[in-house]
Amino acid sequence: NVPVQVMDVAGTATLSGVVAISAGAAHVCAVASAGSVFCWGDNAGGDLGPEPSAFRTGLPVQVTGIPSDIVAISGGTDFTCALTSTGAAWCWGEPGNGALGAGPNLQNGNPVMVLDLAGTAPLTGVAQISASIDDTCAVTDAGAALCWGQNQGGEVGNGTNIQVNIPVQVLNLAGTSPLVGITAVTTGADHSCALTSAGGVLCWGSASDGDLGNNNHASFEILVQVLGLTSGVTEVAAGFRFSCAVLSSGGVMCWGFNINGQLGNGNTNDASVPVAVLGVGGTGSLRSEEHTSELQSLRHL
């Protein structure tokens, strides 16, 4: 119930030199300053890479079979994905749902390079990657959004709910051409969201609990605009059927599933439109004043 220091692979000293870290469903991976990757926790799907034979491990193990210049990491349910300094993407773990992005018939644990849209060569020019339960999304240097995986709720964003084993382009609001102008992407349980260069938030996939923030509980296989968040957002993060956004003012807005109070607005009611996270003790609000009238009107939709 209190923080403990992560040990090194030998268990004799603390792990040091970590520059990036990501927690999956039941495992954690960290990137060291030298570009190597260490993982620990559950290994049921090969989450920790090809070497560990144990079902789980309480000490970090170094992931083998990947390049030594890893700069970013993202943990999913039973898999992990990482980016190299040259913009290549590698994934390892449970391959059955297509979340590794390297085609069908893969083996548990073995790291593979994510393939391009044609499935004939490694994907290049990747700027950011996000792994979730059964899906993965990435942003390219050109600002395009790519996704792959199980796609049960339409969270891949290509207009279908059919599993895809290699990356596909996320379509625009009209569903007529590839989405562009994206700076970041985040994947949740059965939905995904993207941050635009204008500071707006777009989401797609399952909306059973208001996950998409568009005042609707229907699933959308094409992205929708999150109500009230067309600009002024600096960061967005998707969780299990809910999402949150950081505003340029420092405020926070959340929407979706709220059974545990994860929206931070003082109750446990789901919200299909963004609500403001309250201040400490519920005595104030973290939201900016510029969203006051917009938020009030959303609550009456």
C-alpha positions in Angstrom: 0.0 0.0 0.0 3.0 2.3 -0.1 5.5 2.7 -3.0 8.4 0.2 -3.2 11.5 0.6 -5.3 11.8 -1.6 -8.3 14.9 -3.9 -8.2 17.3 -4.7 -10.9 17.4 -8.0 -12.8 19.6 -9.6 -10.1 17.4 -8.4 -7.2 20.4 -7.0 -5.4 20.0 -3.2 -6.1 17.4 -0.8 -7.4 16.7 -0.4 -11.1 18.3 2.8 -12.3 18.6 4.9 -15.4 15.0 4.6 -16.4 13.7 7.2 -18.9 10.2 5.9 -19.7 7.7 3.5 -18.1 4.3 2.0 -18.9 2.0 -0.3 -17.0 -0.2 -2.8 -18.8 -3.0 -4.8 -17.3 -0.7 -6.9 -15.1 2.8 -6.1 -16.1 5.1 -3.1 -16.3 7.9 -2.2 -18.7 10.6 0.4 -18.5 13.1 1.9 -20.9 16.6 2.5 -19.7 18.7 5.5 -20.8 20.8 3.2 -23.0 17.7 2.1 -25.0 17.2 -1.3 -23.4 13.8 -2.5 -22.1 13.1 -4.3 -18.8 9.7 -5.8 -17.9 8.2 -7.5 -14.9 4.8 -9.0 -13.7 2.5 -11.3 -15.5 3.8 -13.2 -18.5 0.8 -15.3 -19.5 0.8 -14.0 -23.1 4.6 -13.4 -23.5 4.1 -9.8 -22.2 7.7 -9.8 -20.9 9.3 -11.0 -24.2 10.7 -14.3 -25.4 13.1 -15.3 -22.6 11.1 -15.6 -19.4 9.6 -19.1 -19.0 7.8 -18.4 -15.7 4.1 -17.5 -15.6 5.1 -14.3 -13.8 8.1 -12.7 -12.3 8.6 -10.2 -9.5 11.9 -9.0 -10.8 12.6 -7.1 -14.1 13.9 -9.1 -17.0 15.6 -7.6 -20.0 13.6 -8.0 -23.2 15.6 -9.7 -25.9 15.1 -9.7 -29.7 14.5 -6.0 -30.0 16.8 -3.1 -31.1 18.9 -1.4 -28.4 17.6 2.1 -29.2 14.1 2.0 -27.7 12.8 5.5 -26.7 9.1 4.8 -25.8 7.1 2.0 -24.5 3.4 1.2 -24.0 1.9 -1.8 -22.2 -1.4 -3.5 -23.2 -3.3 -6.4 -21.6 -1.1 -9.3 -22.7 1.3 -7.5 -24.9 3.7 -4.6 -25.2 4.8 -2.2 -27.9 7.8 0.0 -28.2 9.3 2.7 -30.5 12.9 3.0 -31.7 14.8 6.2 -32.2 14.4 5.8 -35.9 10.6 5.6 -35.8 10.1 1.8 -36.1 7.6 0.0 -34.0 8.1 -3.4 -32.3 5.5 -5.4 -30.3 5.6 -8.7 -28.4 3.1 -10.8 -26.4 -0.3 -12.4 -27.2 -0.8 -12.2 -31.0 -4.2 -13.7 -31.4 -6.2 -10.5 -31.4 -4.0 -8.7 -34.0 -2.7 -6.1 -31.6 0.9 -6.8 -32.5 0.3 -5.4 -36.0 2.6 -7.9 -37.8 0.0 -10.2 -39.5 -1.5 -13.5 -38.4 0.1 -16.7 -37.2 2.6 -15.2 -34.8 4.1 -16.8 -31.6 3.6 -15.7 -28.1 6.4 -13.5 -26.7 8.5 -13.2 -29.9 9.1 -9.5 -30.7 8.0 -8.5 -34.2 8.1 -5.4 -36.2 4.8 -3.7 -36.9 4.1 -3.8 -40.7 3.1 -1.0 -43.0 -0.3 -0.5 -44.5 0.4 -3.0 -47.3 1.8 -5.6 -44.9 4.9 -6.1 -47.0 7.5 -4.1 -45.1 8.2 -2.6 -41.6 6.2 0.5 -40.6 8.4 3.6 -40.5 8.0 7.2 -39.4 6.1 6.4 -36.1 6.1 9.2 -33.6 3.9 7.8 -30.8 2.3 4.5 -29.9 -0.5 3.4 -27.5 -1.4 -0.2 -26.6 -4.7 -1.1 -24.9 -6.7 -4.3 -24.1 -6.8 -5.8 -27.6 -5.8 -2.9 -29.9 -2.9 -0.6 -30.7 -2.8 2.9 -32.3 0.0 5.0 -33.5 0.7 8.5 -34.8 3.1 9.0 -37.7 5.5 11.9 -38.3 3.1 13.2 -40.9 0.3 13.4 -38.3 -1.8 10.4 -39.5 -3.4 8.0 -37.1 -3.0 4.3 -37.6 -4.7 1.5 -35.6 -4.8 -2.3 -35.6 -6.2 -5.2 -33.4 -9.4 -6.9 -32.5 -11.6 -3.9 -33.3 -14.6 -5.4 -31.5 -16.2 -2.0 -30.9 -14.9 -0.2 -33.9 -11.9 1.2 -32.0 -9.6 0.9 -35.0 -11.6 3.7 -36.7 -11.7 2.4 -40.3 -15.5 2.1 -40.5 -15.7 -1.6 -39.6 -15.6 -3.8 -36.5 -13.6 -6.5 -38.2 -10.2 -7.6 -36.7 -7.2 -6.2 -38.5 -3.7 -7.8 -38.1 -1.8 -4.9 -39.7 -2.2 -1.2 -39.4 -5.1 0.6 -41.1 -5.7 4.3 -41.5 -8.2 6.0 -39.1 -10.7 7.8 -41.3 -11.8 11.4 -40.9 -15.1 12.7 -39.4 -16.9 12.1 -42.8 -15.4 8.6 -43.2 -14.2 9.5 -46.6 -10.4 9.9 -46.3 -7.6 9.3 -43.9 -7.5 11.4 -40.7 -4.6 13.9 -40.6 -3.4 16.7 -38.3 -3.1 14.4 -35.3 -0.5 14.9 -32.6 -1.3 12.1 -30.1 -3.5 9.1 -29.8 -4.7 7.0 -26.8 -6.4 3.7 -26.7 -8.9 2.5 -24.0 -10.9 -0.6 -23.5 -13.0 -0.6 -26.7 -12.5 3.0 -27.8 -9.7 5.3 -28.9 -9.2 9.1 -28.9 -6.9 11.5 -30.7 -5.6 15.0 -30.0 -5.6 17.3 -33.0 -3.1 19.9 -33.9 -5.8 22.5 -33.0 -6.1 21.1 -29.5 -9.4 19.3 -30.1 -10.3 15.7 -29.1 -11.8 13.1 -31.4 -12.9 9.6 -30.3 -14.2 6.4 -31.9 -15.3 2.9 -30.9 -17.7 1.6 -28.2 -19.8 4.2 -26.3 -21.9 2.0 -24.0 -21.0 4.2 -21.0 -20.6 7.5 -22.9 -17.0 6.7 -23.7 -16.9 9.0 -26.8 -18.1 12.2 -25.1 -20.6 13.0 -27.8 -23.8 12.6 -25.8 -24.5 9.2 -27.3 -24.3 5.6 -26.2 -24.0 4.1 -29.6 -20.8 2.7 -31.0 -19.1 4.6 -33.8 -16.7 2.9 -36.2 -15.9 6.4 -37.6 -14.6 9.1 -35.2 -16.8 11.7 -33.6 -16.1 15.1 -32.1 -16.0 15.2 -28.3 -18.6 17.9 -27.3 -17.0 21.1 -26.1 -13.5 20.1 -26.7 -12.7 21.5 -30.2 -9.6 23.4 -28.9 -7.6 24.2 -25.8 -6.7 20.6 -25.0 -3.0 19.7 -24.4 -3.3 16.0 -23.5 -5.8 13.2 -23.6 -5.8 9.7 -22.0 -8.2 6.9 -22.4 -9.0 4.4 -19.7 -11.4 1.5 -19.2 -14.5 3.0 -20.9 -13.7 6.6 -19.9 -11.3 9.3 -21.0 -9.8 12.5 -19.6 -8.3 15.6 -21.1 -6.0 18.3 -19.8 -6.8 21.8 -20.8 -4.3 24.5 -21.6 -5.5 26.3 -18.5 -4.5 23.4 -16.3 -8.1 22.2 -15.8 -9.2 18.6 -16.4 -12.4 17.3 -18.2 -13.5 13.6 -18.1 -16.3 11.6 -19.6 -17.6 8.0 -19.8 -17.8 5.2 -17.2 -17.9 6.5 -13.6 -18.9 3.7 -11.3 -15.8 4.2 -9.1 -15.9 8.0 -9.3 -13.0 8.1 -11.8 -14.4 11.2 -13.5 -13.6 13.2 -10.4 -16.8 15.3 -10.5 -18.2 14.3 -7.1 -20.6 11.5 -8.1 -20.6 8.0 -9.6 -22.9 8.7 -12.5 -21.7 8.0 -16.1 -21.3 11.1 -18.2 -21.7 11.0 -22.0 -20.3 14.6 -22.3 -17.2 16.0 -20.6 -17.5 17.0 -17.0 -15.1 19.1 -15.0 -12.9 17.4 -12.4 -13.4 19.1 -9.1 -10.7 20.6 -6.9 -9.4 18.9 -3.7 -12.2 18.3 -1.3 -14.8 19.1 -4.0 -14.6 22.8 -3.0 -13.6 24.1 -6.4 -13.0 23.1 -10.0 -10.0 22.3 -12.0 -11.7 23.5 -15.2 -11.0 26.9 -16.7 -13.6 29.6 -16.7 -13.7 29.8 -20.5 -15.6 26.5 -20.5 -18.2 27.5 -17.9 -21.1 28.4 -20.1 -20.3 25.6 -22.6 -20.2 23.0 -19.8 -23.6 24.2 -18.4 -25.2 23.9 -21.7 -23.8 20.4 -22.2 -25.3 19.2 -18.9 -28.8 20.1 -20.3 -28.5 18.2 -23.5 
